[in-house]
Amino acid sequence: MCRRSAFAGLRRSTFGLAEDVHSTEVNRMKRSTGTFVLVHGEWHGGWCWSRLGGLLRVVGHDVHTPTLTGLGDRAHLAHADVDLALHVQDVVAFLEAEEITRAVLVGHGYGGMVISGVAAKAANRLSHLTYVDAFVPANGQSVFDLLPAERAEAMRAAAHAEGEGWRIPPLTPQRYGVTAAKDVEWLARRLVPQPIKTFEQSLESASPGRLKRTYVYCSSPASGTFDRFVELRDDHAWQFHEVKTGHDAMITSPAALAKILLASA
């Protein structure tokens, strides 16, 4: 089967995906290959990239979707001391073990904290940073620093009420902009609690160096959490894209997100 046919078949078969990618875009994707490392966000796991990863792989790109300690298929490793530094090290160690170089490193939501830390430690293995509706921290900032105080306090309260003080329960799928019934069920089965120290710990160094940077803002519906980063639209150090979908764009609009990522390959 030719790659164009495989690509079309994948779009039809993957969870009913019906979005179209124009043939000119497919041809452009065929001419180059790249390496993508996709880092999931809070409460998610590497599983959340399955649709997007399929679209990238079918046209010849290498795609890696590591799961952070204590989440996804590594939820059994969760404990009260899992923190942001451990998640940064998860990805740095993954890059080293797989001998990955010139990677497009993508972070979604909380994953923006992680990839910022990775860039400070392993910039020599990266070519581009892409933040998908994600936190972009400055040095010394934590997730709780970047959230409205009332939301941070609500998460702390939920962790104490439902998670023995250290597990923050996940939000409902609808809060991520996921509304299709099958997708809601699929997401709800897989979301797991987030260790609270990952939100409490500040990032020591968030310097991207000279790496190219892209921000993808998901605006319909906007979660509100990442509105402050819309100002990057006017920052010449960044490429800025708006996608009219909810926070979990890799689930609700993978083809649109694939086009943006492929421009970085």
LOLUMMI-60589 format. One record per residue (C-alpha): residue number from 1; residue in three letters; x, y, z. Coordinates in nm, 3 decimals. Example, Ala and Ser with C-alpha at 12.3 -4.5 7.8 and 13.67 -1.06 7.14 Angstrom:
// LOLUMMI-60589
lose i:1 | aa:Ala | east:1.230 | north:-0.450 | up:0.780
lose i:2 | aa:Ser | east:1.367 | north:-0.106 | up:0.714
// end
This chain:
// LOLUMMI-60589
lose i:1 | aa:Met | east:0.000 | north:0.000 | up:0.000
lose i:2 | aa:Cys | east:0.140 | north:0.343 | up:-0.087
lose i:3 | aa:Arg | east:0.192 | north:0.593 | up:0.190
lose i:4 | aa:Arg | east:-0.086 | north:0.819 | up:0.067
lose i:5 | aa:Ser | east:-0.336 | north:0.532 | up:0.078
lose i:6 | aa:Ala | east:-0.212 | north:0.422 | up:0.418
lose i:7 | aa:Phe | east:-0.245 | north:0.777 | up:0.543
lose i:8 | aa:Ala | east:-0.602 | north:0.805 | up:0.417
lose i:9 | aa:Gly | east:-0.694 | north:0.467 | up:0.562
lose i:10 | aa:Leu | east:-0.552 | north:0.563 | up:0.898
lose i:11 | aa:Arg | east:-0.755 | north:0.883 | up:0.901
lose i:12 | aa:Arg | east:-1.074 | north:0.685 | up:0.839
lose i:13 | aa:Ser | east:-1.006 | north:0.405 | up:1.082
lose i:14 | aa:Thr | east:-0.852 | north:0.567 | up:1.388
lose i:15 | aa:Phe | east:-1.139 | north:0.624 | up:1.630
lose i:16 | aa:Gly | east:-1.355 | north:0.757 | up:1.349
lose i:17 | aa:Leu | east:-1.110 | north:1.033 | up:1.263
lose i:18 | aa:Ala | east:-1.254 | north:1.227 | up:0.970
lose i:19 | aa:Glu | east:-1.020 | north:1.523 | up:0.937
lose i:20 | aa:Asp | east:-0.860 | north:1.573 | up:0.599
lose i:21 | aa:Val | east:-0.496 | north:1.638 | up:0.524
lose i:22 | aa:His | east:-0.454 | north:1.776 | up:0.173
lose i:23 | aa:Ser | east:-0.251 | north:1.572 | up:-0.074
lose i:24 | aa:Thr | east:0.004 | north:1.850 | up:-0.114
lose i:25 | aa:Glu | east:0.071 | north:1.828 | up:0.259
lose i:26 | aa:Val | east:0.112 | north:1.451 | up:0.236
lose i:27 | aa:Asn | east:0.361 | north:1.491 | up:-0.048
lose i:28 | aa:Arg | east:0.559 | north:1.742 | up:0.153
lose i:29 | aa:Met | east:0.566 | north:1.507 | up:0.450
lose i:30 | aa:Lys | east:0.697 | north:1.224 | up:0.232
lose i:31 | aa:Arg | east:0.999 | north:1.423 | up:0.126
lose i:32 | aa:Ser | east:1.146 | north:1.459 | up:0.473
lose i:33 | aa:Thr | east:1.168 | north:1.257 | up:0.790
lose i:34 | aa:Gly | east:1.221 | north:1.372 | up:1.143
lose i:35 | aa:Thr | east:1.220 | north:1.249 | up:1.500
lose i:36 | aa:Phe | east:0.944 | north:1.352 | up:1.736
lose i:37 | aa:Val | east:0.941 | north:1.295 | up:2.111
lose i:38 | aa:Leu | east:0.592 | north:1.367 | up:2.244
lose i:39 | aa:Val | east:0.563 | north:1.435 | up:2.618
lose i:40 | aa:His | east:0.215 | north:1.408 | up:2.763
lose i:41 | aa:Gly | east:0.059 | north:1.636 | up:3.020
lose i:42 | aa:Glu | east:-0.104 | north:1.609 | up:3.359
lose i:43 | aa:Trp | east:-0.310 | north:1.298 | up:3.438
lose i:44 | aa:His | east:-0.237 | north:1.155 | up:3.090
lose i:45 | aa:Gly | east:0.018 | north:0.905 | up:2.960
lose i:46 | aa:Gly | east:0.201 | north:0.823 | up:2.640
lose i:47 | aa:Trp | east:-0.122 | north:0.659 | up:2.519
lose i:48 | aa:Cys | east:-0.281 | north:1.000 | up:2.450
lose i:49 | aa:Trp | east:-0.063 | north:1.050 | up:2.139
lose i:50 | aa:Ser | east:-0.186 | north:0.740 | up:1.954
lose i:51 | aa:Arg | east:-0.380 | north:0.927 | up:1.685
lose i:52 | aa:Leu | east:-0.121 | north:1.195 | up:1.624
lose i:53 | aa:Gly | east:0.165 | north:0.946 | up:1.641
lose i:54 | aa:Gly | east:-0.005 | north:0.731 | up:1.380
lose i:55 | aa:Leu | east:-0.037 | north:1.024 | up:1.142
lose i:56 | aa:Leu | east:0.332 | north:1.107 | up:1.177
lose i:57 | aa:Arg | east:0.460 | north:0.750 | up:1.153
lose i:58 | aa:Val | east:0.262 | north:0.655 | up:0.846
lose i:59 | aa:Val | east:0.452 | north:0.914 | up:0.643
lose i:60 | aa:Gly | east:0.791 | north:0.796 | up:0.764
lose i:61 | aa:His | east:0.871 | north:0.993 | up:1.079
lose i:62 | aa:Asp | east:1.013 | north:0.843 | up:1.397
lose i:63 | aa:Val | east:0.779 | north:0.904 | up:1.690
lose i:64 | aa:His | east:0.844 | north:0.835 | up:2.057
lose i:65 | aa:Thr | east:0.582 | north:0.875 | up:2.330
lose i:66 | aa:Pro | east:0.745 | north:0.812 | up:2.669
lose i:67 | aa:Thr | east:0.526 | north:0.793 | up:2.978
lose i:68 | aa:Leu | east:0.632 | north:0.987 | up:3.286
lose i:69 | aa:Thr | east:0.681 | north:0.807 | up:3.618
lose i:70 | aa:Gly | east:0.358 | north:0.747 | up:3.807
lose i:71 | aa:Leu | east:0.125 | north:0.811 | up:3.513
lose i:72 | aa:Gly | east:-0.026 | north:0.609 | up:3.229
lose i:73 | aa:Asp | east:0.121 | north:0.260 | up:3.204
lose i:74 | aa:Arg | east:0.365 | north:0.360 | up:3.479
lose i:75 | aa:Ala | east:0.093 | north:0.450 | up:3.730
lose i:76 | aa:His | east:0.202 | north:0.157 | up:3.947
lose i:77 | aa:Leu | east:0.525 | north:0.347 | up:4.015
lose i:78 | aa:Ala | east:0.347 | north:0.647 | up:4.166
lose i:79 | aa:His | east:0.450 | north:0.759 | up:4.513
lose i:80 | aa:Ala | east:0.444 | north:1.077 | up:4.717
lose i:81 | aa:Asp | east:0.794 | north:1.186 | up:4.615
lose i:82 | aa:Val | east:0.741 | north:1.181 | up:4.238
lose i:83 | aa:Asp | east:0.822 | north:1.537 | up:4.132
lose i:84 | aa:Leu | east:0.901 | north:1.757 | up:3.833
lose i:85 | aa:Ala | east:1.275 | north:1.685 | up:3.851
lose i:86 | aa:Leu | east:1.207 | north:1.313 | up:3.819
lose i:87 | aa:His | east:0.990 | north:1.370 | up:3.513
lose i:88 | aa:Val | east:1.258 | north:1.584 | up:3.353
lose i:89 | aa:Gln | east:1.509 | north:1.307 | up:3.419
lose i:90 | aa:Asp | east:1.266 | north:1.051 | up:3.272
lose i:91 | aa:Val | east:1.284 | north:1.227 | up:2.937
lose i:92 | aa:Val | east:1.655 | north:1.308 | up:2.949
lose i:93 | aa:Ala | east:1.730 | north:0.942 | up:3.023
lose i:94 | aa:Phe | east:1.498 | north:0.835 | up:2.744
lose i:95 | aa:Leu | east:1.677 | north:1.057 | up:2.491
lose i:96 | aa:Glu | east:2.012 | north:0.920 | up:2.603
lose i:97 | aa:Ala | east:1.908 | north:0.554 | up:2.610
lose i:98 | aa:Glu | east:1.753 | north:0.575 | up:2.264
lose i:99 | aa:Glu | east:2.050 | north:0.779 | up:2.135
lose i:100 | aa:Ile | east:1.810 | north:1.037 | up:1.995
lose i:101 | aa:Thr | east:1.945 | north:1.354 | up:1.836
lose i:102 | aa:Arg | east:1.786 | north:1.649 | up:1.655
lose i:103 | aa:Ala | east:1.447 | north:1.570 | up:1.804
lose i:104 | aa:Val | east:1.141 | north:1.788 | up:1.789
lose i:105 | aa:Leu | east:1.044 | north:1.779 | up:2.157
lose i:106 | aa:Val | east:0.674 | north:1.837 | up:2.213
lose i:107 | aa:Gly | east:0.507 | north:1.905 | up:2.548
lose i:108 | aa:His | east:0.133 | north:1.916 | up:2.617
lose i:109 | aa:Gly | east:-0.006 | north:2.101 | up:2.919
lose i:110 | aa:Tyr | east:0.214 | north:2.012 | up:3.217
lose i:111 | aa:Gly | east:0.450 | north:1.858 | up:2.962
lose i:112 | aa:Gly | east:0.562 | north:2.214 | up:2.886
lose i:113 | aa:Met | east:0.725 | north:2.223 | up:3.229
lose i:114 | aa:Val | east:0.902 | north:1.897 | up:3.155
lose i:115 | aa:Ile | east:1.034 | north:1.986 | up:2.811
lose i:116 | aa:Ser | east:1.159 | north:2.320 | up:2.942
lose i:117 | aa:Gly | east:1.367 | north:2.134 | up:3.198
lose i:118 | aa:Val | east:1.486 | north:1.884 | up:2.939
lose i:119 | aa:Ala | east:1.598 | north:2.165 | up:2.708
lose i:120 | aa:Ala | east:1.822 | north:2.301 | up:2.982
lose i:121 | aa:Lys | east:1.987 | north:1.961 | up:3.032
lose i:122 | aa:Ala | east:1.992 | north:1.802 | up:2.686
lose i:123 | aa:Ala | east:1.975 | north:2.080 | up:2.427
lose i:124 | aa:Asn | east:2.239 | north:1.899 | up:2.220
lose i:125 | aa:Arg | east:1.983 | north:1.625 | up:2.147
lose i:126 | aa:Leu | east:1.708 | north:1.863 | up:2.035
lose i:127 | aa:Ser | east:1.629 | north:2.075 | up:1.733
lose i:128 | aa:His | east:1.297 | north:2.233 | up:1.824
lose i:129 | aa:Leu | east:1.063 | north:2.279 | up:2.121
lose i:130 | aa:Thr | east:0.688 | north:2.276 | up:2.065
lose i:131 | aa:Tyr | east:0.444 | north:2.365 | up:2.341
lose i:132 | aa:Val | east:0.090 | north:2.240 | up:2.278
lose i:133 | aa:Asp | east:-0.147 | north:2.439 | up:2.500
lose i:134 | aa:Ala | east:0.127 | north:2.409 | up:2.757
lose i:135 | aa:Phe | east:0.298 | north:2.589 | up:3.041
lose i:136 | aa:Val | east:0.606 | north:2.792 | up:2.947
lose i:137 | aa:Pro | east:0.778 | north:2.851 | up:3.282
lose i:138 | aa:Ala | east:1.044 | north:3.102 | up:3.370
lose i:139 | aa:Asn | east:1.331 | north:2.998 | up:3.595
lose i:140 | aa:Gly | east:1.205 | north:2.919 | up:3.944
lose i:141 | aa:Gln | east:0.837 | north:2.880 | up:3.854
lose i:142 | aa:Ser | east:0.611 | north:2.585 | up:3.934
lose i:143 | aa:Val | east:0.276 | north:2.479 | up:3.792
lose i:144 | aa:Phe | east:0.105 | north:2.618 | up:4.100
lose i:145 | aa:Asp | east:0.283 | north:2.950 | up:4.042
lose i:146 | aa:Leu | east:0.135 | north:2.962 | up:3.692
lose i:147 | aa:Leu | east:-0.220 | north:2.871 | up:3.797
lose i:148 | aa:Pro | east:-0.470 | north:3.111 | up:3.953
lose i:149 | aa:Ala | east:-0.436 | north:3.084 | up:4.331
lose i:150 | aa:Glu | east:-0.791 | north:2.956 | up:4.375
lose i:151 | aa:Arg | east:-0.735 | north:2.671 | up:4.128
lose i:152 | aa:Ala | east:-0.410 | north:2.569 | up:4.293
lose i:153 | aa:Glu | east:-0.582 | north:2.567 | up:4.631
lose i:154 | aa:Ala | east:-0.871 | north:2.361 | up:4.495
lose i:155 | aa:Met | east:-0.625 | north:2.101 | up:4.365
lose i:156 | aa:Arg | east:-0.449 | north:2.085 | up:4.701
lose i:157 | aa:Ala | east:-0.783 | north:2.042 | up:4.875
lose i:158 | aa:Ala | east:-0.885 | north:1.764 | up:4.633
lose i:159 | aa:Ala | east:-0.555 | north:1.585 | up:4.693
lose i:160 | aa:His | east:-0.614 | north:1.591 | up:5.068
lose i:161 | aa:Ala | east:-0.978 | north:1.487 | up:5.036
lose i:162 | aa:Glu | east:-0.939 | north:1.213 | up:4.775
lose i:163 | aa:Gly | east:-0.570 | north:1.135 | up:4.731
lose i:164 | aa:Glu | east:-0.411 | north:1.089 | up:5.073
lose i:165 | aa:Gly | east:-0.261 | north:1.435 | up:5.045
lose i:166 | aa:Trp | east:-0.038 | north:1.364 | up:4.744
lose i:167 | aa:Arg | east:-0.255 | north:1.249 | up:4.453
lose i:168 | aa:Ile | east:-0.451 | north:1.515 | up:4.262
lose i:169 | aa:Pro | east:-0.758 | north:1.352 | up:4.105
lose i:170 | aa:Pro | east:-0.800 | north:1.403 | up:3.729
lose i:171 | aa:Leu | east:-1.046 | north:1.644 | up:3.573
lose i:172 | aa:Thr | east:-1.337 | north:1.518 | up:3.365
lose i:173 | aa:Pro | east:-1.270 | north:1.462 | up:2.992
lose i:174 | aa:Gln | east:-1.503 | north:1.749 | up:2.909
lose i:175 | aa:Arg | east:-1.263 | north:1.988 | up:3.083
lose i:176 | aa:Tyr | east:-1.010 | north:1.898 | up:2.816
lose i:177 | aa:Gly | east:-1.254 | north:1.990 | up:2.539
lose i:178 | aa:Val | east:-1.335 | north:1.624 | up:2.467
lose i:179 | aa:Thr | east:-1.707 | north:1.576 | up:2.403
lose i:180 | aa:Ala | east:-1.757 | north:1.283 | up:2.161
lose i:181 | aa:Ala | east:-1.905 | north:0.996 | up:2.364
lose i:182 | aa:Lys | east:-1.649 | north:0.733 | up:2.261
lose i:183 | aa:Asp | east:-1.363 | north:0.973 | up:2.324
lose i:184 | aa:Val | east:-1.500 | north:1.069 | up:2.665
lose i:185 | aa:Glu | east:-1.519 | north:0.702 | up:2.764
lose i:186 | aa:Trp | east:-1.173 | north:0.630 | up:2.623
lose i:187 | aa:Leu | east:-1.018 | north:0.921 | up:2.812
lose i:188 | aa:Ala | east:-1.202 | north:0.859 | up:3.139
lose i:189 | aa:Arg | east:-1.072 | north:0.502 | up:3.152
lose i:190 | aa:Arg | east:-0.712 | north:0.613 | up:3.125
lose i:191 | aa:Leu | east:-0.672 | north:0.930 | up:3.329
lose i:192 | aa:Val | east:-0.495 | north:0.872 | up:3.661
lose i:193 | aa:Pro | east:-0.412 | north:1.095 | up:3.961
lose i:194 | aa:Gln | east:-0.118 | north:1.336 | up:3.937
lose i:195 | aa:Pro | east:0.147 | north:1.337 | up:4.212
lose i:196 | aa:Ile | east:0.118 | north:1.679 | up:4.375
lose i:197 | aa:Lys | east:0.492 | north:1.745 | up:4.397
lose i:198 | aa:Thr | east:0.503 | north:1.766 | up:4.017
lose i:199 | aa:Phe | east:0.292 | north:2.081 | up:4.051
lose i:200 | aa:Glu | east:0.462 | north:2.214 | up:4.364
lose i:201 | aa:Gln | east:0.825 | north:2.186 | up:4.257
lose i:202 | aa:Ser | east:0.981 | north:2.482 | up:4.079
lose i:203 | aa:Leu | east:1.187 | north:2.438 | up:3.766
lose i:204 | aa:Glu | east:1.546 | north:2.531 | up:3.842
lose i:205 | aa:Ser | east:1.641 | north:2.616 | up:3.485
lose i:206 | aa:Ala | east:1.406 | north:2.678 | up:3.195
lose i:207 | aa:Ser | east:1.648 | north:2.822 | up:2.943
lose i:208 | aa:Pro | east:1.580 | north:2.703 | up:2.586
lose i:209 | aa:Gly | east:1.915 | north:2.831 | up:2.464
lose i:210 | aa:Arg | east:1.907 | north:2.881 | up:2.089
lose i:211 | aa:Leu | east:1.647 | north:2.615 | up:2.019
lose i:212 | aa:Lys | east:1.363 | north:2.708 | up:1.789
lose i:213 | aa:Arg | east:1.030 | north:2.733 | up:1.969
lose i:214 | aa:Thr | east:0.667 | north:2.695 | up:1.867
lose i:215 | aa:Tyr | east:0.353 | north:2.754 | up:2.070
lose i:216 | aa:Val | east:0.016 | north:2.599 | up:1.980
lose i:217 | aa:Tyr | east:-0.280 | north:2.763 | up:2.152
lose i:218 | aa:Cys | east:-0.604 | north:2.565 | up:2.165
lose i:219 | aa:Ser | east:-0.883 | north:2.820 | up:2.157
lose i:220 | aa:Ser | east:-1.218 | north:2.646 | up:2.111
lose i:221 | aa:Pro | east:-1.297 | north:2.595 | up:2.387
lose i:222 | aa:Ala | east:-1.001 | north:2.760 | up:2.557
lose i:223 | aa:Ser | east:-0.928 | north:2.609 | up:2.897
lose i:224 | aa:Gly | east:-0.832 | north:2.948 | up:3.039
lose i:225 | aa:Thr | east:-0.518 | north:2.800 | up:3.193
lose i:226 | aa:Phe | east:-0.293 | north:2.897 | up:2.905
lose i:227 | aa:Asp | east:-0.440 | north:3.231 | up:2.798
lose i:228 | aa:Arg | east:-0.138 | north:3.416 | up:2.936
lose i:229 | aa:Phe | east:0.078 | north:3.257 | up:2.666
lose i:230 | aa:Val | east:-0.120 | north:3.413 | up:2.380
lose i:231 | aa:Glu | east:0.120 | north:3.706 | up:2.415
lose i:232 | aa:Leu | east:0.384 | north:3.484 | up:2.252
lose i:233 | aa:Arg | east:0.202 | north:3.559 | up:1.925
lose i:234 | aa:Asp | east:0.392 | north:3.890 | up:1.919
lose i:235 | aa:Asp | east:0.728 | north:3.749 | up:2.027
lose i:236 | aa:His | east:0.958 | north:3.706 | up:1.728
lose i:237 | aa:Ala | east:1.148 | north:3.431 | up:1.909
lose i:238 | aa:Trp | east:0.840 | north:3.211 | up:1.875
lose i:239 | aa:Gln | east:0.627 | north:3.062 | up:1.602
lose i:240 | aa:Phe | east:0.267 | north:3.088 | up:1.717
lose i:241 | aa:His | east:-0.033 | north:2.887 | up:1.597
lose i:242 | aa:Glu | east:-0.394 | north:2.884 | up:1.706
lose i:243 | aa:Val | east:-0.601 | north:2.568 | up:1.666
lose i:244 | aa:Lys | east:-0.976 | north:2.595 | up:1.713
lose i:245 | aa:Thr | east:-1.016 | north:2.290 | up:1.930
lose i:246 | aa:Gly | east:-1.002 | north:2.203 | up:2.299
lose i:247 | aa:His | east:-0.700 | north:2.137 | up:2.520
lose i:248 | aa:Asp | east:-0.656 | north:1.774 | up:2.413
lose i:249 | aa:Ala | east:-0.588 | north:1.864 | up:2.050
lose i:250 | aa:Met | east:-0.402 | north:1.539 | up:1.989
lose i:251 | aa:Ile | east:-0.733 | north:1.361 | up:2.048
lose i:252 | aa:Thr | east:-0.984 | north:1.607 | up:1.902
lose i:253 | aa:Ser | east:-0.784 | north:1.753 | up:1.612
lose i:254 | aa:Pro | east:-0.476 | north:1.538 | up:1.542
lose i:255 | aa:Ala | east:-0.450 | north:1.618 | up:1.171
lose i:256 | aa:Ala | east:-0.438 | north:1.994 | up:1.232
lose i:257 | aa:Leu | east:-0.175 | north:1.942 | up:1.500
lose i:258 | aa:Ala | east:0.025 | north:1.710 | up:1.273
lose i:259 | aa:Lys | east:0.053 | north:1.982 | up:1.008
lose i:260 | aa:Ile | east:0.199 | north:2.223 | up:1.261
lose i:261 | aa:Leu | east:0.446 | north:1.972 | up:1.400
lose i:262 | aa:Leu | east:0.563 | north:1.867 | up:1.057
lose i:263 | aa:Ala | east:0.667 | north:2.222 | up:0.983
lose i:264 | aa:Ser | east:0.926 | north:2.175 | up:1.258
lose i:265 | aa:Ala | east:1.068 | north:1.843 | up:1.135
// end
